[in-house]
Structures are given as structure tokens and as C-alpha cells.
Amino acid sequence: MCCKVTSTQTSARTNDRLTFDGFRSEKHFPALDGLRAVAVLLVITVHIAPPSPGWLWAHFDFSCSVPIFFILSGFLITTLALRELRRNGRVNLKAFYIRRLFRLTPLYLTTLVLYGLVLHVLGGEGIAQRRADFYHRLPFFLLYLNEYAQVVYPGSPVLGHTWTLGIEEKFYALWPLISFRALSTRMQRVVVATSLVAIFWTLEYVLKFPHAFGGSYGELLLGCLIAILLDSEKGFNALAVLGKPAIQSVVMLLWIGFVIVPGGYTLRRSALYAVSLALAQTSLLIRPRGLWGRALEAPVLTYIGRRSYGIYLMHILCANAISKLPAFNRPGALNAFSLYFAVVAASVAIAEVLFRTIESPFTALGRKLGDPYRGTPAVRAKG
């Protein structure tokens, strides 16, 4: 998803900081595209098996980048819904589900087909087992129960990274129904979102549920809570302090510190890390054109960020293929970096092709098919 929202007004700013009216009328947050790029580039490090224990990022744990996607997703879909509610007096769920279906499913199904084809073409050690694992897991993949496939068939590496899609699809199905059908006021949404965050964090951090069944939903709902708070003038003004240059630098450096501190696995699996990430993202929303925002708006990062969905889906396939080449099948830190950049380059190239041929056309088709429903009676709620 490109980090865009729809508006027809003109932004208002105080220096590099947005005012409340400016935030509510801002059409596009390029810094969030850049943040999405950072997330997918860090995820790739996790899914490349280190040829040597001495390579640089073996000392870190960049799987903590997945919460970036979750918090962003929760914020973006809730902000879009709140703006539709303010604009039209209602949120049309039928149009929302059509857009989501055409935005996510075609590229995902393409990935499943490509992966299945590769497993049938390739030979070599372990391929027969992977092929069997793929077909065992396929019903879970098709029903977006990806995280449950890891429970039923533990230890299999086949498309294991798609567990995040299962989480997001179920969230997209339920959160709009809860927030814009069952609830009717902003305060109700704040209370319910906060309560659900507390419940899911309790499941993970107290009752020790796996992250896929606890903290991941908490992170999505944390993004929703940010969107609800920023959509009210009182909430925006309370959080506006995060847009001050010095405070923005503090929260950004705090989050970066969590990411890069060696051996900080426990910290990066804590609610404290999720809160630091939420504060950093909120500061970028309030002051998007400051030093940190401009850095994340670098063209190469926004380019990668807008194609991050395809890169995320395809990078495992690229890593499996490239790592088998003799040039990249040697120990050593230098080879590890070479493998990483080769996988990034291949993933970006394939994602670009898919972006033009699958992702963009089907996203546009979903918007077109969803448009007729926007004018029909839908979910009505008070702002």
C-alpha cells in the first residue's frame, strides 16, 4: 500500500510541523513509504541464512521490523476510513472489502503459483520435501490461515514469512466491522482499541502466546489507536509535542537503539519496543518534513516502499535461488553482504514487473469496482 490518504484541502504547516487541519488534509506521507522500505530491507536480512556466524547482522535481530508493517497498516486503513466517514457520513464496508481483495489477493496468488512452479522445475536435495510441505500447507495459504500452517506443520520453511498476511487479512475483515458498525463514537473506538491492545499484549507477554496470536494484533491495533487520536483536535494537540525537532530526534533514536543494540532480542520482543516504534511513527506523521522525514523521503526509499509488498512476497524465492549459485555459496562476511544485495536487487526487479503487471492494475480495478458502492447506504456512524 502506498502511504496515501484522500483529501481535497490544502495542508497547513507550522514550520516543518503539520497543524491539525494540515494533518487531516494531508494527501500523502512519503516518509511512511520510506519507513516501509526500511522494514522490508531489514526483513530480508532475517531470511538469508548466514554463511558465517561472524557476519554483521548475525549480532542483531532485524525481525523486529515486522511491527513496522503492522502499525503502519493499522494507521492507514483506520485513517482512510475516518476520512471517508467525515466526508460521506458513512464508511462503506462493501467498497472497502472489494478494494482490499483486489489490492492484496492477486499478487499473493501469483506468488503461490510461482512458488509451486519453481518447486516442480527445480531438483536437488530437499526439493521433494519442500514440494510436499507446500501442498500440505496450500489449503492454509488459500484460506489466509498462514500462521496456523506453522502450528500444524512446524519447522517447514515453505512460505513461512506469509504468516503476516494471514494476520492482516483477518484484521482487515474484523476491525472495520467492529469500529464502524458496532461502535458509533470516537471515544468508543479509543476505549475498544486500547482494551484490545491490552488484551493481545497480555496474551503474548504474560500468558506467553506466540507473537502471531498476540502481539501482532496488538501492533495493528496500536496503529489504529494512533489514527483515532490524531483524527481529533484534542488528541492531535496532545501528541503534537512529538513533532518538536528535539523530541522527534529522541524518539527516533530510541527506536533505532532498540533495533541495533546487540543481543537485545528480549527488548525487541516487548511492548516497550512497540511503543517506541509507535512514537517514532507518530512523530513522522506530525512533522513529516523534518530531518528524519526528509531522510526517509529519499527517492530510492520511497520507490522501494511503494513496491514493498511484492518485494516481501518474492524475496524468499529469490534468496532460495541465488543462494544455490556457486558464487554465493561460500562462507564469509563479504559473501553474506554480496548475497544480501543480490537478493535485494532481484527482489526489487521482480517486484517492479509485478507492480506494473499485477499489483497496480488490480488495485485500480478494485477501486473502480468499489466505487459504485460508495454512494449506496452503508455503515453510518457518528464522528
Buried (B, 14 or more C-beta within 10 A) or exposed (E): BBBBBEBEEEBBBEEBBBBBBBBBBBEBBBBBBBBBBBBBBBBBBBBBEBBEEEBEBBEBBBBBBBBBBBBBBBBBBBBBBBBBBEEEEBBBBBBBBBBBBBBBBBBBEBBBEBBBEBBEEBEEEEBEEBBBBBEBBBEBBEEBBBBBBBEEBEEBEBBBBBBBBBBBBBBBEEBBBBBBBEBBEBEBBBEBBBEBBEEBBBBBBEEEBBBBBBBBBBBBBBBBBBBBBBBBEEBBEEBBEBBBBEBBBBBBEBBEEBBEBEEBEEBBBBBEBBBBBBBBBBBBBBBBBBEBBBEBBBEEBBBBBBBBBBBBBBBBBBBBBBBEEEEBEEEEBEBBEBBBEBBBEBBBEBBBEBBEEBBBEBBEBBBEBBEEBBEEEBBEBEE
